[in-house]
Amino acid sequence: MEHMDGLTVRDCERCPDLCASRSRIVNGSGPADASLLFVGEAPGAQEDERGVPFVGRSGDVLWSALRERGVLREDVRITNCARCRPPNNRDPTREELANCRGYLEAEIDRVDPDLVVTLGKVPSEHLLERDVAVTKEAGRVVEHRIAGTPRRVLVCVHPAATLYDRSQEATFAGALDEALALSGLSDAEGGGSGGGGQSRLGEF
């Protein structure tokens, strides 16, 4: 794509509403060869302001949970289905998701992660291309072709869900533990770029 190197979208005007509401395009962050790739929905106000995904309250929940497990933000990659903030933080439309799909597929292809983790309903349904009951399917791994390549995808509840519904905390934690185990980040040898992984007794 003319506006992208596989990871960074520099210029895009496909979605009029998003162009009007964004202050910048928010690209993914983290290693270009990460074994674990998180996919969220779209940037919020703080992400739009700072140009980095998951720096608001949801990000605080996610990064804190990873730190507790010996994994740093720098050890994983995170991106969104839509790279521009929707007006009033609404969900991106089907058309907007479709407009951004090629960028997401190119990023997944370039990073080539061992595991893709979808955070919440919108990215889960967008990437798996079907209805997803996120709470019921959280922690489950499915193989799905993304841009023609088979990928392992793990469904996870959105970190923000734990802020509004404490009963989601165990579901979120379980899915995260499974993701780290499957991507090798919970092993002492596979602790990501900083070697920060910690083995945990009773993991298996």
C-alpha positions in Angstrom: 0.0 0.0 0.0 1.3 3.4 -0.9 0.8 4.9 2.5 2.3 2.1 4.6 5.6 0.2 5.1 3.8 -2.8 6.7 3.7 -1.2 10.2 3.2 2.5 9.9 0.3 4.2 8.1 1.5 7.7 7.3 -1.4 9.1 5.5 -5.0 7.9 4.9 -8.2 9.7 4.1 -10.5 6.8 3.5 -13.0 7.6 6.3 -14.4 11.1 6.3 -15.8 11.0 9.9 -12.6 9.6 11.3 -10.5 12.2 9.4 -12.6 14.9 10.9 -12.4 13.6 14.5 -8.8 12.4 14.7 -5.8 14.6 15.5 -3.4 11.9 14.2 -3.2 8.3 13.0 -2.4 6.0 15.8 -0.2 3.1 14.6 0.7 0.0 16.5 3.6 0.0 19.0 6.1 -2.6 20.2 8.6 -4.9 18.5 8.2 -5.6 14.8 9.0 -9.2 15.5 6.9 -9.7 18.7 5.7 -13.2 19.4 2.5 -11.8 20.9 0.3 -9.2 19.2 -2.7 -7.6 20.9 -5.5 -6.1 18.8 -7.9 -3.6 20.2 -10.8 -1.7 18.6 -9.8 1.9 17.9 -8.0 4.8 19.6 -9.7 6.8 22.4 -9.1 10.4 23.4 -5.7 9.8 25.2 -4.5 7.5 22.4 -5.4 10.1 19.8 -3.7 12.8 21.8 -0.4 10.9 22.3 -0.3 8.8 19.2 0.2 5.5 21.0 -2.4 2.7 21.5 -3.7 1.7 24.9 -2.4 4.5 27.1 -5.7 5.3 28.9 -7.4 3.4 31.7 -7.7 0.2 29.6 -4.0 0.3 28.9 -3.3 0.7 32.7 -5.2 -2.5 33.3 -3.4 -4.4 30.6 0.1 -3.2 31.3 -0.3 -3.7 35.0 -1.5 -7.3 34.5 1.4 -8.0 32.2 3.9 -6.5 34.6 2.5 -8.8 37.4 3.4 -11.7 35.1 7.0 -10.5 34.4 6.2 -9.1 30.9 6.9 -5.5 29.9 5.0 -3.4 27.3 8.2 -3.4 25.3 8.0 -7.2 25.0 4.7 -7.3 23.1 3.1 -5.5 20.2 -0.3 -3.8 20.3 -2.4 -2.3 17.6 -6.1 -1.5 16.7 -8.5 -2.6 14.1 -9.1 1.1 13.2 -6.2 3.6 13.5 -8.2 6.8 13.9 -10.4 7.9 16.8 -14.1 7.7 16.0 -16.2 10.7 17.0 -17.3 10.6 20.6 -15.5 7.3 21.1 -18.2 5.4 19.2 -17.5 2.0 17.8 -15.9 2.1 14.3 -18.5 1.3 11.6 -18.3 -1.8 9.5 -17.2 0.3 6.6 -14.5 2.0 8.6 -13.2 -1.4 9.8 -13.1 -2.6 6.2 -11.2 0.5 5.1 -8.5 -0.2 7.7 -8.5 -4.0 7.3 -5.6 -4.0 4.8 -3.4 -2.0 7.2 -4.1 -4.5 10.0 -3.5 -7.5 7.8 -0.2 -6.0 6.6 0.9 -5.4 10.1 0.1 -9.0 11.2 1.9 -10.3 8.2 5.0 -8.2 8.9 5.1 -9.0 12.7 4.2 -12.7 12.1 3.4 -13.3 15.7 3.0 -16.7 17.3 -0.3 -15.6 18.7 -2.8 -12.8 18.0 -5.0 -11.8 21.0 -8.2 -9.9 20.3 -9.3 -7.5 23.1 -13.0 -7.4 23.2 -16.0 -8.0 20.9 -15.2 -5.7 18.0 -11.7 -7.0 17.2 -12.7 -10.6 17.9 -15.6 -10.4 15.4 -13.7 -8.4 12.9 -10.7 -10.7 12.7 -12.6 -14.0 13.1 -15.3 -12.8 10.7 -18.2 -14.2 12.8 -20.3 -13.5 15.9 -18.2 -14.0 19.1 -19.5 -14.5 22.6 -16.4 -13.0 24.2 -16.9 -14.0 27.8 -17.7 -17.6 26.9 -14.9 -17.9 24.4 -12.2 -16.0 26.4 -9.0 -18.0 26.6 -10.0 -20.2 23.7 -7.5 -20.4 20.7 -8.8 -20.9 17.2 -6.9 -21.1 14.0 -8.2 -18.7 11.4 -6.9 -17.5 8.0 -6.0 -13.8 8.0 -5.0 -12.6 4.6 -4.6 -16.2 3.5 -2.3 -17.2 6.3 -3.4 -19.5 9.1 -3.0 -17.7 12.4 -3.6 -18.7 16.0 -6.1 -16.2 17.5 -7.0 -16.1 21.2 -10.1 -14.3 22.3 -9.9 -12.1 25.4 -12.3 -9.8 27.2 -11.4 -6.1 26.9 -9.3 -4.8 29.8 -11.9 -2.1 30.4 -14.5 -4.8 31.2 -12.7 -5.5 34.4 -13.2 -1.8 35.5 -17.0 -2.0 35.1 -17.6 -5.7 36.0 -15.4 -7.2 38.6 -16.6 -10.7 37.7 -14.6 -10.3 34.4 -11.3 -10.1 36.3 -10.8 -13.8 36.5 -11.8 -14.3 32.9 -9.3 -11.6 31.8 -6.5 -13.0 33.9 -7.1 -16.6 32.7 -7.0 -15.5 29.0 -3.9 -13.5 29.6 -2.1 -16.4 31.3 -3.0 -18.6 28.4 -1.8 -16.1 25.9 1.6 -15.7 27.6 2.0 -19.5 27.9 1.2 -20.0 24.2 3.5 -17.3 23.0 6.4 -18.4 25.2 6.5 -15.2 27.2 5.7 -17.0 30.5 8.9 -19.1 30.1 12.1 -18.1 31.7 13.9 -18.5 28.4 11.4 -16.7 26.3 11.0 -13.5 28.3 10.8 -11.2 25.3 13.1 -8.4 24.3 14.0 -7.6 27.9 14.3 -11.1 29.1 11.6 -10.2 31.6 9.6 -13.4 31.4 9.2 -15.3 34.6 8.4 -19.0 35.0 5.5 -19.6 37.2 5.0 -22.7 39.3 1.9 -24.6 38.4 1.6 -23.0 34.9 0.6 -26.3 33.4 
